[in-house]
Amino acid sequence: MIGLLSTAFGVSVASALLPLISVELFAIGLVLKGPEIPWWLLALVIAAGQIAGKLLHYYAARGSIRLPRMFRRKTERERKDSRWREWMEKFRANCRRRPVWTGAVLLISAAASLPPFAAIAVIAGWAKVPLTTFLVTGFIGRFIRFGALAIAPGVVVGWL
């Protein structure tokens, strides 16, 4: 069981970094193959892996991680569209003024992936959302998402 949980953690981190990897399909396959894993433990491990991977997006957008040149922000003099910059600055200020709204958007995105949590992780880093807000709301939302996913096959089988 430890091997399966380690693999689930690795796949969840990889899927957080590379959107082509579907941790949802992996989780469903794991639940169908190994029903001896408690749903809450699987959800806990996958949520932790997802948040660990999304933290890289968060820190990169915040400027704490140095990215390769092709992924870096342009310097101030290279930026041309001041309207976009103004809008983003207003958005950043709005996130600071409305922490409950910010937390709700993070929670909903982490649970439902609408808007996509990968994009929200980047925006949260750029807007300098407090790390604790990002971690707590993101983890709870991801736990809800993958907990529901882990119990879904059992519910469907029990329903039939």
Secondary structure, 3 states (H helix, E strand, C coil): CHHHHHHHHHHHHHHHHCCCCCHHHHHHHHHHHCCCCCHHHHHHHHHHHHHHHHHHHHHHHHCCCCCCHHHCCCCHHHCCCHHHHHHHHHHHHHHHHCHHHHHHHHHHHHHHCCCCHHHHHHHHHHCCCCHHHHHHHHHHHHHHHHHHHHHHHHHHHHHC
